[in-house]
Amino acid sequence: MTELGVYFTKRSINRSDVARKTGINKTRISDLSNNSKTKLRVEELYLIALAIEAEPCELFKAICKDLKLPKSKF
């Protein structure tokens, strides 16, 4: 499960409702929720945030919480 999938599960968000509200098809929502190799586009992230009435930054931080800058050699 991806971080988006975890976010949906923790908040009991219905993926079918998200698909209906955003226009993103159910298969794509399922892939974004379950397949870590599926890349989430910024437009999709924004539409999902609007659909679930979340702040886009909150959703972005939740999904990308494990990303870190590489250590600098300088």
PDB file with one MODEL, atoms N, CA, C and O in Angstrom:
MODEL        1
ATOM      1  N   MET A   1       0.848  -1.171   0.000  1.00  0.00           N
ATOM      2  CA  MET A   1       0.000   0.000   0.000  1.00  0.00           C
ATOM      3  C   MET A   1       0.898   1.241   0.000  1.00  0.00           C
ATOM      4  O   MET A   1       1.944   1.263   0.649  1.00  0.00           O
ATOM      5  N   THR A   2       0.482   2.256  -0.726  1.00  0.00           N
ATOM      6  CA  THR A   2       1.238   3.497  -0.796  1.00  0.00           C
ATOM      7  C   THR A   2       0.856   4.419   0.361  1.00  0.00           C
ATOM      8  O   THR A   2      -0.089   4.139   1.098  1.00  0.00           O
ATOM      9  N   GLU A   3       1.579   5.496   0.513  1.00  0.00           N
ATOM     10  CA  GLU A   3       1.246   6.486   1.546  1.00  0.00           C
ATOM     11  C   GLU A   3      -0.140   7.084   1.298  1.00  0.00           C
ATOM     12  O   GLU A   3      -0.859   7.397   2.247  1.00  0.00           O
ATOM     13  N   LEU A   4      -0.513   7.242   0.035  1.00  0.00           N
ATOM     14  CA  LEU A   4      -1.860   7.736  -0.269  1.00  0.00           C
ATOM     15  C   LEU A   4      -2.896   6.722   0.196  1.00  0.00           C
ATOM     16  O   LEU A   4      -3.913   7.103   0.776  1.00  0.00           O
ATOM     17  N   GLY A   5      -2.658   5.467  -0.043  1.00  0.00           N
ATOM     18  CA  GLY A   5      -3.558   4.413   0.414  1.00  0.00           C
ATOM     19  C   GLY A   5      -3.679   4.388   1.927  1.00  0.00           C
ATOM     20  O   GLY A   5      -4.772   4.205   2.464  1.00  0.00           O
ATOM     21  N   VAL A   6      -2.570   4.569   2.611  1.00  0.00           N
ATOM     22  CA  VAL A   6      -2.570   4.623   4.072  1.00  0.00           C
ATOM     23  C   VAL A   6      -3.379   5.831   4.543  1.00  0.00           C
ATOM     24  O   VAL A   6      -4.168   5.730   5.483  1.00  0.00           O
ATOM     25  N   TYR A   7      -3.178   6.967   3.887  1.00  0.00           N
ATOM     26  CA  TYR A   7      -3.917   8.195   4.219  1.00  0.00           C
ATOM     27  C   TYR A   7      -5.417   7.967   4.063  1.00  0.00           C
ATOM     28  O   TYR A   7      -6.199   8.335   4.941  1.00  0.00           O
ATOM     29  N   PHE A   8      -5.816   7.367   2.955  1.00  0.00           N
ATOM     30  CA  PHE A   8      -7.236   7.071   2.733  1.00  0.00           C
ATOM     31  C   PHE A   8      -7.783   6.142   3.817  1.00  0.00           C
ATOM     32  O   PHE A   8      -8.874   6.368   4.340  1.00  0.00           O
ATOM     33  N   THR A   9      -7.027   5.104   4.149  1.00  0.00           N
ATOM     34  CA  THR A   9      -7.476   4.124   5.131  1.00  0.00           C
ATOM     35  C   THR A   9      -7.602   4.738   6.521  1.00  0.00           C
ATOM     36  O   THR A   9      -8.609   4.536   7.200  1.00  0.00           O
ATOM     37  N   LYS A  10      -6.588   5.485   6.947  1.00  0.00           N
ATOM     38  CA  LYS A  10      -6.614   6.098   8.279  1.00  0.00           C
ATOM     39  C   LYS A  10      -7.791   7.051   8.445  1.00  0.00           C
ATOM     40  O   LYS A  10      -8.346   7.178   9.536  1.00  0.00           O
ATOM     41  N   ARG A  11      -8.163   7.712   7.370  1.00  0.00           N
ATOM     42  CA  ARG A  11      -9.231   8.702   7.444  1.00  0.00           C
ATOM     43  C   ARG A  11     -10.572   8.179   6.917  1.00  0.00           C
ATOM     44  O   ARG A  11     -11.529   8.935   6.756  1.00  0.00           O
ATOM     45  N   SER A  12     -10.617   6.881   6.657  1.00  0.00           N
ATOM     46  CA  SER A  12     -11.838   6.223   6.160  1.00  0.00           C
ATOM     47  C   SER A  12     -12.420   6.937   4.941  1.00  0.00           C
ATOM     48  O   SER A  12     -13.620   7.206   4.875  1.00  0.00           O
ATOM     49  N   ILE A  13     -11.551   7.235   3.985  1.00  0.00           N
ATOM     50  CA  ILE A  13     -11.959   7.931   2.765  1.00  0.00           C
ATOM     51  C   ILE A  13     -12.354   6.895   1.726  1.00  0.00           C
ATOM     52  O   ILE A  13     -11.606   5.958   1.445  1.00  0.00           O
ATOM     53  N   ASN A  14     -13.537   7.075   1.160  1.00  0.00           N
ATOM     54  CA  ASN A  14     -14.063   6.176   0.153  1.00  0.00           C
ATOM     55  C   ASN A  14     -13.427   6.505  -1.199  1.00  0.00           C
ATOM     56  O   ASN A  14     -13.601   7.606  -1.723  1.00  0.00           O
ATOM     57  N   ARG A  15     -12.699   5.557  -1.750  1.00  0.00           N
ATOM     58  CA  ARG A  15     -11.978   5.781  -3.009  1.00  0.00           C
ATOM     59  C   ARG A  15     -12.921   5.977  -4.190  1.00  0.00           C
ATOM     60  O   ARG A  15     -12.602   6.715  -5.122  1.00  0.00           O
ATOM     61  N   SER A  16     -14.065   5.330  -4.157  1.00  0.00           N
ATOM     62  CA  SER A  16     -15.051   5.515  -5.235  1.00  0.00           C
ATOM     63  C   SER A  16     -15.579   6.937  -5.239  1.00  0.00           C
ATOM     64  O   SER A  16     -15.792   7.520  -6.302  1.00  0.00           O
ATOM     65  N   ASP A  17     -15.793   7.504  -4.045  1.00  0.00           N
ATOM     66  CA  ASP A  17     -16.227   8.900  -3.951  1.00  0.00           C
ATOM     67  C   ASP A  17     -15.160   9.838  -4.494  1.00  0.00           C
ATOM     68  O   ASP A  17     -15.464  10.802  -5.196  1.00  0.00           O
ATOM     69  N   VAL A  18     -13.912   9.546  -4.163  1.00  0.00           N
ATOM     70  CA  VAL A  18     -12.802  10.366  -4.660  1.00  0.00           C
ATOM     71  C   VAL A  18     -12.767  10.311  -6.186  1.00  0.00           C
ATOM     72  O   VAL A  18     -12.612  11.342  -6.841  1.00  0.00           O
ATOM     73  N   ALA A  19     -12.907   9.127  -6.745  1.00  0.00           N
ATOM     74  CA  ALA A  19     -12.900   8.971  -8.204  1.00  0.00           C
ATOM     75  C   ALA A  19     -14.048   9.760  -8.833  1.00  0.00           C
ATOM     76  O   ALA A  19     -13.860  10.454  -9.833  1.00  0.00           O
ATOM     77  N   ARG A  20     -15.219   9.649  -8.247  1.00  0.00           N
ATOM     78  CA  ARG A  20     -16.391  10.350  -8.786  1.00  0.00           C
ATOM     79  C   ARG A  20     -16.209  11.869  -8.715  1.00  0.00           C
ATOM     80  O   ARG A  20     -16.514  12.574  -9.678  1.00  0.00           O
ATOM     81  N   LYS A  21     -15.718  12.374  -7.589  1.00  0.00           N
ATOM     82  CA  LYS A  21     -15.569  13.815  -7.401  1.00  0.00           C
ATOM     83  C   LYS A  21     -14.453  14.412  -8.244  1.00  0.00           C
ATOM     84  O   LYS A  21     -14.560  15.549  -8.703  1.00  0.00           O
ATOM     85  N   THR A  22     -13.377  13.648  -8.452  1.00  0.00           N
ATOM     86  CA  THR A  22     -12.212  14.182  -9.158  1.00  0.00           C
ATOM     87  C   THR A  22     -12.232  13.946 -10.663  1.00  0.00           C
ATOM     88  O   THR A  22     -11.599  14.681 -11.420  1.00  0.00           O
ATOM     89  N   GLY A  23     -12.960  12.919 -11.092  1.00  0.00           N
ATOM     90  CA  GLY A  23     -12.913  12.542 -12.499  1.00  0.00           C
ATOM     91  C   GLY A  23     -11.759  11.601 -12.808  1.00  0.00           C
ATOM     92  O   GLY A  23     -11.572  11.200 -13.957  1.00  0.00           O
ATOM     93  N   ILE A  24     -10.981  11.246 -11.784  1.00  0.00           N
ATOM     94  CA  ILE A  24      -9.900  10.271 -11.946  1.00  0.00           C
ATOM     95  C   ILE A  24     -10.545   8.892 -11.844  1.00  0.00           C
ATOM     96  O   ILE A  24     -11.256   8.608 -10.880  1.00  0.00           O
ATOM     97  N   ASN A  25     -10.299   8.033 -12.836  1.00  0.00           N
ATOM     98  CA  ASN A  25     -11.017   6.749 -12.825  1.00  0.00           C
ATOM     99  C   ASN A  25     -10.611   5.866 -11.642  1.00  0.00           C
ATOM    100  O   ASN A  25      -9.534   6.015 -11.066  1.00  0.00           O
ATOM    101  N   LYS A  26     -11.505   4.950 -11.305  1.00  0.00           N
ATOM    102  CA  LYS A  26     -11.313   4.086 -10.131  1.00  0.00           C
ATOM    103  C   LYS A  26     -10.049   3.250 -10.217  1.00  0.00           C
ATOM    104  O   LYS A  26      -9.392   3.009  -9.203  1.00  0.00           O
ATOM    105  N   THR A  27      -9.705   2.809 -11.408  1.00  0.00           N
ATOM    106  CA  THR A  27      -8.494   2.005 -11.593  1.00  0.00           C
ATOM    107  C   THR A  27      -7.260   2.822 -11.242  1.00  0.00           C
ATOM    108  O   THR A  27      -6.347   2.331 -10.579  1.00  0.00           O
ATOM    109  N   ARG A  28      -7.240   4.065 -11.687  1.00  0.00           N
ATOM    110  CA  ARG A  28      -6.101   4.948 -11.396  1.00  0.00           C
ATOM    111  C   ARG A  28      -6.011   5.223  -9.887  1.00  0.00           C
ATOM    112  O   ARG A  28      -4.921   5.186  -9.317  1.00  0.00           O
ATOM    113  N   ILE A  29      -7.140   5.497  -9.247  1.00  0.00           N
ATOM    114  CA  ILE A  29      -7.154   5.718  -7.798  1.00  0.00           C
ATOM    115  C   ILE A  29      -6.638   4.472  -7.078  1.00  0.00           C
ATOM    116  O   ILE A  29      -5.864   4.576  -6.126  1.00  0.00           O
ATOM    117  N   SER A  30      -7.063   3.310  -7.530  1.00  0.00           N
ATOM    118  CA  SER A  30      -6.609   2.052  -6.937  1.00  0.00           C
ATOM    119  C   SER A  30      -5.100   1.879  -7.115  1.00  0.00           C
ATOM    120  O   SER A  30      -4.403   1.492  -6.177  1.00  0.00           O
ATOM    121  N   ASP A  31      -4.604   2.163  -8.305  1.00  0.00           N
ATOM    122  CA  ASP A  31      -3.163   2.070  -8.562  1.00  0.00           C
ATOM    123  C   ASP A  31      -2.387   3.050  -7.681  1.00  0.00           C
ATOM    124  O   ASP A  31      -1.352   2.693  -7.118  1.00  0.00           O
ATOM    125  N   LEU A  32      -2.882   4.277  -7.560  1.00  0.00           N
ATOM    126  CA  LEU A  32      -2.212   5.279  -6.735  1.00  0.00           C
ATOM    127  C   LEU A  32      -2.212   4.878  -5.260  1.00  0.00           C
ATOM    128  O   LEU A  32      -1.309   5.246  -4.509  1.00  0.00           O
ATOM    129  N   SER A  33      -3.219   4.131  -4.857  1.00  0.00           N
ATOM    130  CA  SER A  33      -3.349   3.714  -3.455  1.00  0.00           C
ATOM    131  C   SER A  33      -2.551   2.454  -3.128  1.00  0.00           C
ATOM    132  O   SER A  33      -2.143   2.255  -1.984  1.00  0.00           O
ATOM    133  N   ASN A  34      -2.328   1.604  -4.133  1.00  0.00           N
ATOM    134  CA  ASN A  34      -1.747   0.289  -3.861  1.00  0.00           C
ATOM    135  C   ASN A  34      -0.392   0.012  -4.493  1.00  0.00           C
ATOM    136  O   ASN A  34       0.367  -0.809  -3.977  1.00  0.00           O
ATOM    137  N   ASN A  35      -0.075   0.671  -5.590  1.00  0.00           N
ATOM    138  CA  ASN A  35       1.139   0.358  -6.333  1.00  0.00           C
ATOM    139  C   ASN A  35       2.173   1.472  -6.164  1.00  0.00           C
ATOM    140  O   ASN A  35       1.995   2.576  -6.679  1.00  0.00           O
ATOM    141  N   SER A  36       3.243   1.179  -5.447  1.00  0.00           N
ATOM    142  CA  SER A  36       4.258   2.199  -5.174  1.00  0.00           C
ATOM    143  C   SER A  36       5.020   2.650  -6.420  1.00  0.00           C
ATOM    144  O   SER A  36       5.694   3.680  -6.395  1.00  0.00           O
ATOM    145  N   LYS A  37       4.917   1.889  -7.502  1.00  0.00           N
ATOM    146  CA  LYS A  37       5.586   2.294  -8.738  1.00  0.00           C
ATOM    147  C   LYS A  37       4.758   3.287  -9.554  1.00  0.00           C
ATOM    148  O   LYS A  37       5.264   3.886 -10.502  1.00  0.00           O
ATOM    149  N   THR A  38       3.496   3.460  -9.190  1.00  0.00           N
ATOM    150  CA  THR A  38       2.624   4.404  -9.884  1.00  0.00           C
ATOM    151  C   THR A  38       2.929   5.810  -9.392  1.00  0.00           C
ATOM    152  O   THR A  38       2.907   6.069  -8.189  1.00  0.00           O
ATOM    153  N   LYS A  39       3.208   6.705 -10.308  1.00  0.00           N
ATOM    154  CA  LYS A  39       3.573   8.075  -9.962  1.00  0.00           C
ATOM    155  C   LYS A  39       2.333   8.955  -9.885  1.00  0.00           C
ATOM    156  O   LYS A  39       1.509   8.975 -10.799  1.00  0.00           O
ATOM    157  N   LEU A  40       2.219   9.673  -8.789  1.00  0.00           N
ATOM    158  CA  LEU A  40       1.117  10.596  -8.564  1.00  0.00           C
ATOM    159  C   LEU A  40       1.466  11.944  -9.181  1.00  0.00           C
ATOM    160  O   LEU A  40       2.502  12.529  -8.865  1.00  0.00           O
ATOM    161  N   ARG A  41       0.609  12.426 -10.049  1.00  0.00           N
ATOM    162  CA  ARG A  41       0.828  13.725 -10.680  1.00  0.00           C
ATOM    163  C   ARG A  41       0.298  14.830  -9.765  1.00  0.00           C
ATOM    164  O   ARG A  41      -0.663  14.625  -9.024  1.00  0.00           O
ATOM    165  N   VAL A  42       0.927  15.991  -9.823  1.00  0.00           N
ATOM    166  CA  VAL A  42       0.545  17.095  -8.943  1.00  0.00           C
ATOM    167  C   VAL A  42      -0.916  17.501  -9.164  1.00  0.00           C
ATOM    168  O   VAL A  42      -1.599  17.884  -8.214  1.00  0.00           O
ATOM    169  N   GLU A  43      -1.394  17.420 -10.394  1.00  0.00           N
ATOM    170  CA  GLU A  43      -2.789  17.757 -10.674  1.00  0.00           C
ATOM    171  C   GLU A  43      -3.729  16.794  -9.965  1.00  0.00           C
ATOM    172  O   GLU A  43      -4.772  17.194  -9.449  1.00  0.00           O
ATOM    173  N   GLU A  44      -3.350  15.522  -9.944  1.00  0.00           N
ATOM    174  CA  GLU A  44      -4.162  14.516  -9.262  1.00  0.00           C
ATOM    175  C   GLU A  44      -4.164  14.765  -7.752  1.00  0.00           C
ATOM    176  O   GLU A  44      -5.206  14.671  -7.103  1.00  0.00           O
ATOM    177  N   LEU A  45      -3.005  15.079  -7.205  1.00  0.00           N
ATOM    178  CA  LEU A  45      -2.898  15.363  -5.783  1.00  0.00           C
ATOM    179  C   LEU A  45      -3.808  16.530  -5.403  1.00  0.00           C
ATOM    180  O   LEU A  45      -4.517  16.468  -4.398  1.00  0.00           O
ATOM    181  N   TYR A  46      -3.785  17.577  -6.198  1.00  0.00           N
ATOM    182  CA  TYR A  46      -4.603  18.754  -5.916  1.00  0.00           C
ATOM    183  C   TYR A  46      -6.089  18.419  -5.998  1.00  0.00           C
ATOM    184  O   TYR A  46      -6.862  18.815  -5.126  1.00  0.00           O
ATOM    185  N   LEU A  47      -6.490  17.700  -7.027  1.00  0.00           N
ATOM    186  CA  LEU A  47      -7.903  17.311  -7.162  1.00  0.00           C
ATOM    187  C   LEU A  47      -8.351  16.421  -6.010  1.00  0.00           C
ATOM    188  O   LEU A  47      -9.460  16.572  -5.499  1.00  0.00           O
ATOM    189  N   ILE A  48      -7.495  15.502  -5.605  1.00  0.00           N
ATOM    190  CA  ILE A  48      -7.824  14.619  -4.482  1.00  0.00           C
ATOM    191  C   ILE A  48      -7.991  15.439  -3.207  1.00  0.00           C
ATOM    192  O   ILE A  48      -8.934  15.222  -2.447  1.00  0.00           O
ATOM    193  N   ALA A  49      -7.082  16.378  -2.971  1.00  0.00           N
ATOM    194  CA  ALA A  49      -7.187  17.236  -1.785  1.00  0.00           C
ATOM    195  C   ALA A  49      -8.503  18.003  -1.787  1.00  0.00           C
ATOM    196  O   ALA A  49      -9.170  18.099  -0.757  1.00  0.00           O
ATOM    197  N   LEU A  50      -8.874  18.544  -2.932  1.00  0.00           N
ATOM    198  CA  LEU A  50     -10.150  19.262  -3.027  1.00  0.00           C
ATOM    199  C   LEU A  50     -11.330  18.333  -2.746  1.00  0.00           C
ATOM    200  O   LEU A  50     -12.272  18.709  -2.050  1.00  0.00           O
ATOM    201  N   ALA A  51     -11.271  17.133  -3.286  1.00  0.00           N
ATOM    202  CA  ALA A  51     -12.376  16.172  -3.150  1.00  0.00           C
ATOM    203  C   ALA A  51     -12.574  15.719  -1.710  1.00  0.00           C
ATOM    204  O   ALA A  51     -13.705  15.484  -1.284  1.00  0.00           O
ATOM    205  N   ILE A  52     -11.491  15.597  -0.960  1.00  0.00           N
ATOM    206  CA  ILE A  52     -11.602  15.116   0.418  1.00  0.00           C
ATOM    207  C   ILE A  52     -11.588  16.273   1.421  1.00  0.00           C
ATOM    208  O   ILE A  52     -11.557  16.060   2.633  1.00  0.00           O
ATOM    209  N   GLU A  53     -11.610  17.483   0.899  1.00  0.00           N
ATOM    210  CA  GLU A  53     -11.634  18.704   1.716  1.00  0.00           C
ATOM    211  C   GLU A  53     -10.456  18.765   2.681  1.00  0.00           C
ATOM    212  O   GLU A  53     -10.611  19.046   3.870  1.00  0.00           O
ATOM    213  N   ALA A  54      -9.268  18.490   2.130  1.00  0.00           N
ATOM    214  CA  ALA A  54      -8.023  18.573   2.887  1.00  0.00           C
ATOM    215  C   ALA A  54      -7.163  19.679   2.293  1.00  0.00           C
ATOM    216  O   ALA A  54      -7.290  20.013   1.115  1.00  0.00           O
ATOM    217  N   GLU A  55      -6.299  20.235   3.108  1.00  0.00           N
ATOM    218  CA  GLU A  55      -5.338  21.210   2.596  1.00  0.00           C
ATOM    219  C   GLU A  55      -4.334  20.459   1.719  1.00  0.00           C
ATOM    220  O   GLU A  55      -3.789  19.442   2.148  1.00  0.00           O
ATOM    221  N   PRO A  56      -4.083  20.937   0.509  1.00  0.00           N
ATOM    222  CA  PRO A  56      -3.128  20.249  -0.362  1.00  0.00           C
ATOM    223  C   PRO A  56      -1.759  20.035   0.290  1.00  0.00           C
ATOM    224  O   PRO A  56      -1.137  18.992   0.084  1.00  0.00           O
ATOM    225  N   CYS A  57      -1.287  21.004   1.068  1.00  0.00           N
ATOM    226  CA  CYS A  57       0.015  20.852   1.731  1.00  0.00           C
ATOM    227  C   CYS A  57      -0.004  19.719   2.755  1.00  0.00           C
ATOM    228  O   CYS A  57       0.973  18.982   2.890  1.00  0.00           O
ATOM    229  N   GLU A  58      -1.112  19.585   3.471  1.00  0.00           N
ATOM    230  CA  GLU A  58      -1.247  18.503   4.455  1.00  0.00           C
ATOM    231  C   GLU A  58      -1.154  17.150   3.764  1.00  0.00           C
ATOM    232  O   GLU A  58      -0.440  16.255   4.218  1.00  0.00           O
ATOM    233  N   LEU A  59      -1.879  17.011   2.670  1.00  0.00           N
ATOM    234  CA  LEU A  59      -1.870  15.761   1.915  1.00  0.00           C
ATOM    235  C   LEU A  59      -0.483  15.504   1.333  1.00  0.00           C
ATOM    236  O   LEU A  59       0.017  14.380   1.381  1.00  0.00           O
ATOM    237  N   PHE A  60       0.128  16.533   0.791  1.00  0.00           N
ATOM    238  CA  PHE A  60       1.460  16.421   0.210  1.00  0.00           C
ATOM    239  C   PHE A  60       2.473  15.955   1.258  1.00  0.00           C
ATOM    240  O   PHE A  60       3.276  15.061   0.991  1.00  0.00           O
ATOM    241  N   LYS A  61       2.436  16.556   2.445  1.00  0.00           N
ATOM    242  CA  LYS A  61       3.363  16.171   3.517  1.00  0.00           C
ATOM    243  C   LYS A  61       3.131  14.729   3.964  1.00  0.00           C
ATOM    244  O   LYS A  61       4.085  14.002   4.241  1.00  0.00           O
ATOM    245  N   ALA A  62       1.885  14.321   4.032  1.00  0.00           N
ATOM    246  CA  ALA A  62       1.565  12.954   4.454  1.00  0.00           C
ATOM    247  C   ALA A  62       2.079  11.931   3.443  1.00  0.00           C
ATOM    248  O   ALA A  62       2.590  10.876   3.819  1.00  0.00           O
ATOM    249  N   ILE A  63       1.942  12.251   2.171  1.00  0.00           N
ATOM    250  CA  ILE A  63       2.335  11.316   1.118  1.00  0.00           C
ATOM    251  C   ILE A  63       3.849  11.269   0.927  1.00  0.00           C
ATOM    252  O   ILE A  63       4.405  10.214   0.622  1.00  0.00           O
ATOM    253  N   CYS A  64       4.506  12.396   1.104  1.00  0.00           N
ATOM    254  CA  CYS A  64       5.949  12.487   0.833  1.00  0.00           C
ATOM    255  C   CYS A  64       6.791  12.544   2.096  1.00  0.00           C
ATOM    256  O   CYS A  64       7.930  13.008   2.055  1.00  0.00           O
ATOM    257  N   LYS A  65       6.250  12.080   3.220  1.00  0.00           N
ATOM    258  CA  LYS A  65       6.931  12.229   4.504  1.00  0.00           C
ATOM    259  C   LYS A  65       8.294  11.546   4.573  1.00  0.00           C
ATOM    260  O   LYS A  65       9.131  11.943   5.385  1.00  0.00           O
ATOM    261  N   ASP A  66       8.535  10.550   3.761  1.00  0.00           N
ATOM    262  CA  ASP A  66       9.803   9.818   3.804  1.00  0.00           C
ATOM    263  C   ASP A  66      10.861  10.377   2.862  1.00  0.00           C
ATOM    264  O   ASP A  66      11.993   9.893   2.857  1.00  0.00           O
ATOM    265  N   LEU A  67      10.521  11.373   2.073  1.00  0.00           N
ATOM    266  CA  LEU A  67      11.510  11.956   1.163  1.00  0.00           C
ATOM    267  C   LEU A  67      12.459  12.880   1.914  1.00  0.00           C
ATOM    268  O   LEU A  67      12.027  13.695   2.729  1.00  0.00           O
ATOM    269  N   LYS A  68      13.727  12.751   1.640  1.00  0.00           N
ATOM    270  CA  LYS A  68      14.754  13.569   2.264  1.00  0.00           C
ATOM    271  C   LYS A  68      15.753  14.006   1.202  1.00  0.00           C
ATOM    272  O   LYS A  68      15.965  13.307   0.211  1.00  0.00           O
ATOM    273  N   LEU A  69      16.354  15.144   1.411  1.00  0.00           N
ATOM    274  CA  LEU A  69      17.432  15.584   0.527  1.00  0.00           C
ATOM    275  C   LEU A  69      18.637  14.692   0.746  1.00  0.00           C
ATOM    276  O   LEU A  69      18.904  14.269   1.871  1.00  0.00           O
ATOM    277  N   PRO A  70      19.377  14.400  -0.338  1.00  0.00           N
ATOM    278  CA  PRO A  70      20.596  13.603  -0.153  1.00  0.00           C
ATOM    279  C   PRO A  70      21.612  14.417   0.631  1.00  0.00           C
ATOM    280  O   PRO A  70      21.628  15.646   0.569  1.00  0.00           O
ATOM    281  N   LYS A  71      22.457  13.711   1.368  1.00  0.00           N
ATOM    282  CA  LYS A  71      23.499  14.396   2.135  1.00  0.00           C
ATOM    283  C   LYS A  71      24.498  15.046   1.188  1.00  0.00           C
ATOM    284  O   LYS A  71      24.940  14.447   0.208  1.00  0.00           O
ATOM    285  N   SER A  72      24.833  16.270   1.504  1.00  0.00           N
ATOM    286  CA  SER A  72      25.765  17.021   0.683  1.00  0.00           C
ATOM    287  C   SER A  72      27.200  16.576   0.968  1.00  0.00           C
ATOM    288  O   SER A  72      27.545  16.226   2.096  1.00  0.00           O
ATOM    289  N   LYS A  73      28.016  16.599  -0.065  1.00  0.00           N
ATOM    290  CA  LYS A  73      29.430  16.223   0.082  1.00  0.00           C
ATOM    291  C   LYS A  73      30.247  17.423   0.566  1.00  0.00           C
ATOM    292  O   LYS A  73      31.429  17.281   0.877  1.00  0.00           O
ATOM    293  N   PHE A  74      29.632  18.587   0.630  1.00  0.00           N
ATOM    294  CA  PHE A  74      30.373  19.803   1.006  1.00  0.00           C
ATOM    295  C   PHE A  74      30.218  20.127   2.435  1.00  0.00           C
ATOM    296  O   PHE A  74      30.777  21.116   2.908  1.00  0.00           O
TER     297      PHE A  74
ENDMDL
END
